[in-house]
Structures are given as C-alpha cells and as structure tokens.
Amino acid sequence: MAGGNFYRKIRKSAFGGKPAKWLSRLAANKKLSVALALGALLLLYAFFNNNGILQRLRLEQAKKELKQKIERAQQEQKQLLEQSKALDGDKEAIEKVAREKYGMIRSGEKVYRVAPKK
C-alpha cells in the first residue's frame, strides 16, 4: 500500500487560521456579512432597548423587592392589630406597654437602671 493511505490530510478551518483571512473571506461573502450585521443589530436591540431583556430583568428584581416589602408591611400591620385588640379595655396590657415602651412609672415608684459593664 502507498504511504498516503495511512495519513489523512490536514484541513484548514472554514475561515482560515488568521483573522485577516477570515475578515477578507467575510467581506467577499456579502450575504453572510449582511446577515451577521443584521443579527448583531437585532441582538443589540433585544438587549438594550426600553423593552429589552436587561430592562425586563431589572423590573423583575424590583417586583421581587416590592413583594418582600409588602409582606413585611402586612406582618407588621397584623402585629399592630393584635396589639390594638389586646389593649382595648385591658388595663394590665395598657400598663405593660406604658412601662416598657414609654418608660412610665406610677406615682411613688423609684426606677433603678443597671449600667452596662464596660
């Protein structure tokens, strides 16, 4: 057998190895050039216009943050409603809130505060 049967030929890549050759072939193929240019413009438009992908991602993140704020506000509102119901007519609950939250004392009482250790 001949020596050429055991070795395969090395093929060059479709656009050649050097960027200059690649660019010259691309420039020679006008249809491919126009198609690539239009594709690049469409991608830029899809990503960076006012209704593009990046804007959508920003809006979805803002939506998620607003939902979390709404949930926290609803929990706080629920807690305040429970506290309000507890305070309606319950003198002990009112006194507890007045002492703890507002630091009020009865007449004749003395307040002792413990200084934090340094």
Buried (B, 14 or more C-beta within 10 A) or exposed (E): EEEEEEEEEEEEEEBEEEEEEBEEBEEEEEEEBEEEEEEEEEEEEEEEEEEBEEEEEEEEEEEEEEEEEEEEEEEEEEEEEEEEEBEEEEEEBEEEBEBEEEEEEEEEEEEEEEEEEE
